[in-house]
Amino acid sequence: MSEDTKLPIIKFLVFIIDWNKIKVISTVFEEENVRFHFISKGRGTASSEILDLLGIGGSEKAVIFSLEQEIMVPALIRGVRKKLGSQAAGAGIVFTIPLSGINNPILKVFKESIIKNLNISSGEEGEIMNTEIKHDLIVSIVNQGYSDEFMTVAREAGAGGGTVINARGLAHKGPVKFFGVSVQDEKEIIIIIAGRERKAAIMQAVSQAYGITTAAGGIIFSLPVDHVMSLNQEEFR
């Protein structure tokens, strides 16, 4: 396949960072011309000293969702770490999720810049990352007010910590119920990064206590995470 027709490898890139450091992400994304990114406000749920060091403690968090070519991801992370400087310790985490598909207009935007990015395919910024899957993102959508006790159960099952995002369910038309649970109620989205060996135990515990048939009405699923690191680490793994 020629360079002008080669499809770019695109990653779903997520930063979770202290809310008061959101300007760092915005500045780096602007400098690097990151086209697609969205910011949501959340809160950390962890309390231990080690988890706070990883940047997933109990403070207000910014959750930044973005799409970027795999070849550009290491450069973005290095840019964020550089601007954080001495504030990198405890600032947050970053991880990527592989995509299984994307709509053609968005793909076309990335294809238009792929030749430029192929020119940096050697050296530090063009680093291609190892894709062995060692972590999963557990996503749980529960009725509002259950996140704290949900995380207690998750931690007992092996979770380190998580981030909670407030949301609202939307139905196609009118009030709709799924297994007797209204999808239009206020919701909490709880995201947990877990080692692959711990995922099943965590999901089983929270599903049993806060699954779809409980008052929490939880919908729980997982996604593969191919790379994860705290922002004060040197290497993106």
C-alpha positions in Angstrom: 0.0 0.0 0.0 1.5 3.4 -1.0 2.0 6.2 1.5 -0.8 8.3 0.0 -3.4 5.5 0.5 -2.1 3.9 3.7 -4.7 4.1 6.5 -3.6 5.8 9.7 -3.8 3.9 13.0 -6.0 6.1 15.2 -6.3 5.8 19.0 -8.9 6.9 21.4 -6.7 8.9 23.8 -7.9 9.8 27.3 -6.3 12.1 29.9 -7.5 12.3 33.4 -5.9 15.3 35.1 -6.5 17.7 38.0 -9.0 20.3 36.9 -6.7 23.2 37.7 -4.2 21.9 35.2 -6.6 21.7 32.3 -4.9 24.7 30.6 -1.8 22.5 30.1 -3.8 20.0 28.0 -5.5 22.7 26.0 -2.2 24.5 25.2 -0.5 21.3 24.0 -3.5 20.2 22.0 -3.6 23.6 20.3 0.1 23.6 19.6 -0.1 20.0 18.1 -3.3 20.7 16.1 -5.3 18.0 17.8 -8.5 18.1 15.8 -11.0 16.2 17.9 -11.1 16.4 21.7 -13.8 16.9 24.3 -13.6 17.9 28.0 -15.8 16.6 30.8 -15.6 17.4 34.5 -15.3 14.5 37.0 -14.0 13.6 40.4 -11.5 11.0 41.7 -12.5 8.3 44.1 -9.3 7.0 45.5 -7.9 8.0 48.9 -4.6 6.2 49.5 -1.3 8.0 49.3 -0.1 5.8 46.4 -3.3 6.4 44.4 -3.1 10.2 45.0 0.5 10.0 43.6 -0.9 8.5 40.4 -3.3 11.4 40.0 -6.5 9.5 40.7 -7.3 10.8 44.1 -10.5 12.5 45.4 -10.1 16.0 43.8 -11.9 17.5 40.9 -10.7 16.0 37.6 -10.9 17.0 33.9 -11.5 14.0 31.6 -10.3 14.8 28.1 -11.4 12.4 25.3 -9.6 12.7 22.0 -8.7 11.0 18.7 -5.2 11.0 17.4 -2.9 9.0 15.2 -0.9 6.5 17.1 2.4 7.9 15.7 1.6 11.3 17.4 0.5 10.0 20.8 4.0 9.8 22.5 4.7 13.4 21.3 1.5 14.7 22.9 2.2 13.0 26.2 5.8 14.3 26.2 4.4 17.8 25.5 2.0 17.6 28.4 4.7 16.3 30.8 7.1 19.0 29.7 4.6 21.8 30.4 3.6 20.3 33.7 7.3 20.2 34.8 7.6 19.8 38.5 3.8 19.6 38.7 3.7 16.3 36.8 3.8 14.2 40.0 0.3 13.4 41.0 -1.2 15.4 38.1 -3.1 12.5 36.4 -3.0 9.5 34.1 -3.3 8.9 30.4 -4.3 5.9 28.4 -5.3 4.8 24.9 -8.0 2.5 23.6 -7.7 0.9 20.1 -10.6 1.7 17.7 -12.6 -0.9 15.8 -14.1 1.6 13.4 -14.5 5.3 12.6 -16.8 7.2 10.2 -15.3 8.1 6.8 -15.3 11.9 7.0 -13.2 11.8 10.2 -10.9 9.2 8.7 -10.4 11.5 5.7 -9.2 14.3 7.9 -6.5 12.1 9.4 -5.5 10.7 5.9 -4.9 14.2 4.7 -2.1 14.7 7.3 -0.7 11.2 7.2 2.2 12.0 4.8 3.4 14.7 7.1 3.2 12.4 10.1 5.0 9.6 8.2 8.0 11.9 7.9 8.5 11.7 11.7 8.1 7.9 11.7 11.7 7.5 12.9 13.2 8.9 16.1 11.7 9.8 19.4 8.5 11.5 18.2 7.7 8.8 15.7 7.8 6.0 18.2 5.4 3.1 17.5 4.1 1.6 20.7 4.0 -2.0 21.8 0.3 -3.2 21.6 0.2 -6.0 24.1 -3.0 -5.6 26.1 -2.3 -5.6 29.9 -5.1 -3.3 31.2 -8.8 -2.8 30.7 -11.1 0.2 31.2 -14.2 -0.9 33.2 -17.1 1.5 32.4 -20.1 1.5 34.7 -23.2 3.6 34.3 -25.3 3.7 37.5 -28.1 5.8 38.9 -26.9 9.0 40.7 -25.9 8.6 44.3 -24.3 5.1 44.1 -20.8 5.9 43.0 -19.2 6.0 46.5 -20.5 2.6 47.7 -19.9 1.2 44.2 -16.3 2.1 44.5 -16.1 0.6 48.0 -17.1 -2.8 46.5 -14.8 -2.3 43.5 -11.8 -1.6 45.7 -12.6 -4.7 47.8 -12.5 -6.7 44.6 -9.1 -5.3 43.6 -9.7 -1.9 41.9 -7.2 0.8 42.7 -9.4 3.8 42.1 -11.7 5.4 39.6 -13.1 8.6 38.2 -16.8 9.6 38.3 -18.5 11.7 35.6 -22.1 13.0 36.0 -24.3 12.3 33.0 -27.9 12.0 31.9 -29.5 9.1 30.1 -31.2 9.8 26.8 -33.9 7.8 25.1 -35.2 7.9 21.5 -38.5 9.3 22.5 -40.5 9.6 25.7 -39.7 8.0 29.1 -38.2 4.6 28.3 -37.3 1.9 30.8 -34.8 -0.9 30.3 -35.2 -3.8 32.8 -37.5 -1.4 34.7 -34.8 1.2 35.0 -35.4 4.6 33.4 -32.7 5.5 31.0 -33.5 9.2 31.3 -32.6 9.5 35.0 -29.5 11.4 36.2 -26.5 9.0 36.0 -23.0 8.6 37.2 -20.4 7.1 34.8 -17.6 5.4 36.7 -14.4 4.6 34.9 -11.8 2.3 36.4 -8.4 1.2 34.9 -7.6 -2.3 36.0 -5.0 -4.9 35.2 -6.3 -7.5 33.0 -5.9 -10.2 35.7 -8.2 -8.2 38.0 -10.9 -7.2 35.6 -13.2 -10.3 35.9 -13.3 -10.2 39.7 -14.0 -6.4 39.8 -16.8 -6.7 37.2 -18.4 -9.7 38.9 -18.4 -8.0 42.3 -19.9 -4.7 41.1 -22.4 -6.4 38.7 -23.7 -8.5 41.6 -24.1 -5.5 44.0 -25.0 -2.7 41.5 -26.0 -4.4 38.3 -29.0 -3.7 36.1 -31.5 -5.6 38.3 -30.6 -3.6 41.4 -31.7 -0.2 42.6 -28.4 1.2 41.1 -29.5 0.0 37.6 -25.8 -0.5 36.6 -24.7 -1.2 33.0 -21.2 -2.4 33.2 -18.8 -3.2 30.4 -15.0 -3.2 29.7 -12.7 -2.0 26.9 -9.1 -3.0 26.2 -6.5 -0.4 27.1 -3.3 -0.9 25.2 -1.2 1.7 27.0 -1.5 3.5 30.3 0.8 5.6 32.5 0.8 8.3 35.2 1.9 11.7 33.9 5.0 11.7 36.1 6.4 8.5 34.6 9.0 8.6 31.8 7.7 5.8 29.7 4.3 5.3 28.0 3.6 1.6 28.4 
